[in-house]
């Protein structure tokens, strides 16, 4: 092993610190990546708070990682030193569990989970499984590409796999703002990308958010119509448009998700990609009468990530980001958790320092 590198680790629940470590060598089937950018995702909270099942500390969070390969482990032939690659949440599969044997890699029962089962990208160096990395096109900067590897992948896959047709009415919930009881109704990291993907895929796109101040932003992102949840009943507004074929919920409030089922068209789908902090309460009537459905979907595979970034380049889709230096990861994480990020925080070597501590 040669040299040292900086990393930010969770050393006890809720506590992050900057440490120095020896640079490791990749094992068989692995690569070592010199990290250029790493997005901060709401899912990182499961690592930071220590609640992810089976998590052991210390652990380096981060699963929106972009960098260049600087070392190859034994048996790695597809990738070359110097290539720019990305790593998402699912960093590898066990290949032997039933979901894997049936080709459902995302639902592997024993996956390599970046920032959870292995150290992630809040660091200058990361070891990754070669089977779990994706190629990053030159048209994207590392900071732009990083959030596309989770927030982008999640919304892109959810929409493209929903059985929709061009021209269908698709609503995206979660442009940001505080809902009832101070609950953050959509941090915006997923929602602002979901709107762009929905519009570029050819859907009639409706943005659902709190406050008219979000309307200009939503329309700039591509929304045809905006619904202000503070001023009108969302489900009723959608039904006046004949109902949504799909509603993509990206927020963190279960209380705001359940009533949206009534805004679906017959056989429409409520697609949950944002993990709510409270339970989703459902009325069975619109599910039964109209054949409506609700289901969740999780991220995607490495090749799905290549599809996501390729489509983003093709359609000029970009995340709105704030870049912060690695050493301020704890403050940047708190900034995101408080709903202050507009819309994704990204750790980079040359990021701008936050003006004031977020704690």
C-alpha positions in Angstrom: 0.0 0.0 0.0 1.3 3.4 -0.9 0.5 6.8 0.6 -2.5 8.0 2.6 -5.8 9.5 1.8 -8.5 11.5 3.5 -11.9 10.0 4.2 -15.0 11.1 6.2 -16.3 8.3 8.4 -19.2 7.7 10.7 -17.5 6.6 13.9 -20.6 6.5 16.1 -24.3 7.1 15.2 -24.8 10.7 14.2 -21.1 11.6 14.2 -18.8 12.2 11.2 -15.1 12.9 11.3 -12.3 13.4 8.9 -9.6 10.7 9.1 -6.5 9.7 7.2 -6.1 6.1 6.0 -3.5 4.0 4.1 -4.3 3.7 0.4 -5.4 0.1 -0.2 -4.8 -2.1 -3.1 -7.8 -3.5 -4.9 -8.6 -7.2 -4.6 -9.5 -9.6 -7.3 -12.3 -8.3 -9.4 -12.0 -4.8 -7.9 -10.7 -1.4 -8.9 -9.4 1.6 -6.9 -11.0 4.9 -7.8 -9.5 8.3 -7.2 -12.7 10.1 -6.2 -13.5 13.4 -8.0 -17.0 14.0 -6.7 -19.5 12.3 -4.4 -23.1 13.3 -4.0 -24.8 13.5 -0.6 -28.1 11.6 -0.6 -30.9 11.4 1.9 -30.3 7.6 2.0 -26.9 8.3 3.6 -28.9 9.0 6.8 -29.3 5.2 7.2 -25.5 5.0 7.5 -25.0 8.3 9.5 -27.6 7.4 12.1 -26.5 3.8 12.2 -29.9 2.3 11.5 -29.1 0.3 8.4 -29.6 -3.4 9.2 -26.2 -5.1 9.7 -24.2 -1.9 9.5 -20.9 -1.9 11.3 -19.0 1.3 12.2 -16.8 3.0 11.4 -18.1 3.3 7.8 -17.5 5.9 5.0 -20.9 6.9 3.5 -21.5 7.9 -0.1 -23.1 6.1 -3.1 -23.1 8.8 -5.8 -19.4 8.5 -6.7 -17.5 9.6 -9.7 -13.7 9.3 -10.2 -10.9 7.8 -12.3 -9.6 4.3 -12.0 -6.0 4.3 -10.7 -5.4 0.6 -10.0 -6.9 -2.7 -11.2 -7.3 -5.9 -9.2 -6.6 -9.3 -10.6 -9.0 -10.5 -13.3 -10.3 -7.1 -14.3 -10.1 -6.8 -18.1 -13.0 -4.6 -19.2 -11.8 -1.4 -17.4 -8.6 0.6 -17.9 -6.5 2.8 -15.7 -7.5 6.4 -16.2 -11.1 5.7 -17.2 -13.7 7.9 -15.6 -16.4 5.8 -13.9 -19.2 6.0 -11.4 -20.5 3.9 -8.6 -24.1 3.9 -7.4 -25.9 2.4 -4.3 -25.8 -1.2 -5.6 -22.1 -1.8 -6.0 -22.3 -5.5 -6.8 -24.5 -8.6 -6.4 -23.9 -12.0 -4.9 -25.0 -13.8 -8.2 -26.4 -16.8 -6.3 -29.5 -15.7 -4.4 -32.9 -16.3 -6.1 -33.5 -12.7 -7.3 -30.0 -12.7 -8.9 -30.6 -16.1 -10.5 -33.8 -14.7 -12.0 -32.0 -11.6 -13.3 -33.3 -9.2 -10.6 -30.0 -7.8 -9.5 -31.4 -4.7 -7.8 -33.2 -7.0 -5.3 -30.2 -9.1 -4.6 -30.5 -10.5 -1.1 -26.8 -10.0 -0.3 -25.7 -7.0 -2.3 -22.6 -4.9 -2.1 -24.1 -1.6 -0.9 -21.8 1.5 -1.3 -21.4 3.4 1.9 -23.2 0.6 3.9 -21.6 -2.9 3.5 -18.4 -1.3 2.1 -16.9 2.1 2.4 -18.3 4.7 0.0 -17.3 7.9 -1.6 -17.0 10.5 1.2 -13.3 10.0 0.6 -10.4 10.7 -1.8 -10.1 7.0 -2.6 -12.6 4.2 -2.9 -12.4 0.5 -3.7 -15.2 -0.7 -5.9 -16.3 -4.0 -7.5 -15.5 -3.9 -11.2 -18.9 -5.4 -12.0 -20.7 -2.6 -10.2 -19.2 0.5 -11.9 -20.5 2.5 -14.9 -18.7 4.5 -17.6 -19.2 8.3 -17.3 -19.3 10.3 -20.6 -17.1 13.3 -21.1 -20.0 15.7 -21.7 -20.8 15.6 -17.9 -18.6 17.1 -15.3 -17.9 14.8 -12.3 -20.0 17.0 -10.0 -22.9 16.9 -12.5 -22.7 13.2 -13.0 -22.6 12.2 -9.3 -26.3 12.9 -8.4 -27.4 11.2 -11.6 -26.0 7.9 -10.2 -28.8 7.7 -7.5 -31.3 10.5 -7.7 -31.2 10.5 -11.5 -31.1 6.7 -11.8 -34.0 6.2 -9.4 -36.4 8.7 -11.2 -35.3 7.7 -14.7 -35.8 4.0 -14.1 -39.1 4.5 -12.3 -40.5 6.4 -15.2 -39.1 4.3 -18.1 -40.3 1.1 -16.5 -43.8 2.3 -15.6 -45.5 1.1 -18.9 -46.3 4.7 -19.9 -46.8 6.1 -23.4 -45.8 9.4 -24.9 -48.4 12.0 -24.1 -49.5 10.4 -20.9 -50.2 12.7 -17.9 -47.5 12.1 -15.3 -47.2 14.0 -12.1 -44.1 14.4 -10.0 -44.5 15.2 -6.3 -41.7 16.9 -4.4 -40.4 20.3 -5.5 -39.5 21.3 -1.9 -41.0 23.3 0.9 -42.4 22.7 4.4 -45.6 20.9 4.7 -48.0 20.6 7.7 -46.3 20.2 11.1 -43.0 21.4 9.5 -42.5 18.2 7.6 -40.3 18.7 4.6 -42.5 17.9 1.6 -39.9 16.8 -1.0 -36.3 17.9 -0.5 -36.2 18.4 -4.3 -33.2 16.3 -5.2 -35.3 13.6 -6.8 -38.2 15.8 -7.8 -36.3 18.3 -9.8 -34.7 15.5 -11.8 -38.0 13.6 -12.1 -39.7 16.6 -13.8 -36.8 16.9 -16.3 -37.0 13.1 -17.2 -40.8 13.1 -17.5 -40.8 16.1 -19.9 -37.9 14.7 -22.0 -39.6 11.3 -22.2 -42.6 13.0 -23.9 -45.1 13.0 -21.0 -47.5 15.8 -20.1 -45.8 16.7 -16.9 -47.4 18.1 -13.8 -45.3 19.3 -10.9 -46.8 19.0 -7.4 -45.3 21.2 -4.7 -46.0 23.6 -1.9 -46.1 27.3 -2.7 -46.4 29.4 -5.8 -42.8 30.4 -5.5 -41.9 27.0 -6.8 -43.9 27.4 -10.0 -41.4 29.3 -12.1 -38.6 26.8 -11.2 -40.9 23.8 -12.0 -41.8 25.2 -15.4 -38.2 26.1 -16.1 -37.4 22.4 -15.4 -40.1 21.3 -17.9 -43.4 21.1 -16.1 -46.4 21.9 -18.3 -48.7 22.4 -15.2 -48.0 23.2 -11.6 -50.3 22.3 -8.6 -49.9 24.3 -5.4 -50.8 21.9 -2.6 -51.4 24.9 -0.3 -54.0 26.4 -2.6 -56.0 23.4 -4.0 -56.8 19.8 -3.5 -54.1 17.9 -5.5 -56.2 14.8 -6.4 -59.2 17.0 -7.5 -56.9 19.1 -9.7 -55.5 16.0 -11.3 -58.9 14.5 -11.9 -59.9 17.7 -13.7 -57.2 16.8 -16.1 -58.7 13.3 -16.4 -56.3 11.8 -13.9 -52.6 10.9 -13.9 -51.4 7.7 -15.5 -48.6 7.8 -13.0 -47.6 9.9 -10.0 -44.0 9.8 -9.0 -43.7 10.6 -5.2 -40.2 11.8 -4.3 -41.0 13.5 -0.9 -40.4 12.4 2.7 -43.9 12.8 4.0 -46.2 9.7 3.9 -49.2 11.9 5.0 -49.0 13.7 1.6 -48.6 10.5 -0.5 -51.7 8.5 0.4 -54.3 11.0 -0.8 -52.6 11.2 -4.2 -54.1 7.8 -5.2 -57.4 9.6 -5.8 -55.7 11.7 -8.4 -54.8 8.7 -10.6 -56.6 7.8 -13.8 -58.2 4.3 -14.0 -55.4 1.7 -13.6 -52.9 4.5 -12.9 -49.9 3.9 -10.6 -48.5 5.7 -7.6 -44.8 5.1 -7.7 -43.0 5.6 -4.4 -39.3 6.5 -4.7 -38.9 8.9 -1.7 -38.8 7.1 1.7 -41.4 8.8 4.0 -40.6 9.5 7.6 -44.2 8.5 8.6 -46.6 5.8 7.4 -48.6 6.1 4.2 -52.3 6.1 4.9 -54.4 4.7 2.1 -58.1 4.7 1.3 -59.0 1.4 -0.3 -61.9 2.7 -2.4 -59.9 4.3 -5.2 -57.6 1.2 -5.3 -60.6 -1.2 -5.8 -62.8 1.0 -8.0 -60.5 1.9 -10.9 -57.8 -0.8 -10.4 -55.3 1.8 -9.2 -52.0 0.6 -7.8 -49.2 1.7 -5.5 -45.7 0.3 -5.6 -42.1 1.2 -4.8 -39.0 1.0 -6.9 -35.3 1.1 -6.0 -32.4 2.6 -8.0 -30.9 0.3 -10.7 -27.9 -1.6 -11.9 -24.6 -0.4 -13.3 -25.8 -0.6 -16.9 -28.9 1.3 -15.9 -26.7 4.0 -14.7 -25.0 4.1 -18.0 -28.4 4.5 -19.7 -29.3 7.3 -17.2 -26.2 9.4 -17.9 -26.4 8.8 -21.7 -30.1 9.9 -21.7 -29.1 12.9 -19.6 -26.5 14.0 -22.1 -28.8 13.4 -25.0 -31.6 15.4 -23.6 -29.5 18.0 -21.7 -30.7 17.0 -18.3 -28.6 18.3 -15.4 -29.0 18.3 -11.6 -28.9 21.6 -9.8 -26.0 21.3 -7.3 -24.0 22.9 -4.6 -20.4 21.8 -4.3 -18.6 21.6 -1.0 -15.1 20.4 0.0 -14.8 16.9 1.5 -13.6 18.3 4.8 -17.1 20.0 5.2 -19.0 16.8 4.6 -20.7 16.9 8.1 -22.0 20.4 7.5 -23.1 19.6 4.0 -24.9 16.5 5.2 -26.7 18.5 7.9 -27.6 21.2 5.3 -29.2 18.5 3.1 -31.1 16.9 6.0 -32.5 20.3 7.0 -34.0 20.7 3.5 -31.8 23.6 2.7 -30.0 22.1 -0.3 -31.0 23.4 -3.8 -31.0 20.6 -4.8 -28.1 18.2 -4.4 -25.0 18.6 -2.3 -21.8 17.3 -3.9 -18.4 16.8 -2.3 -15.6 17.9 -4.5 -11.9 18.8 -4.1 -12.6 22.4 -5.2 -16.1 22.9 -3.7 -17.0 26.2 -2.1 -17.1 26.3 1.7 -20.5 26.6 3.3 -20.9 30.2 4.5 -21.9 29.0 8.0 -22.1 25.7 9.9 -25.4 24.0 9.2 -25.6 22.5 12.8 
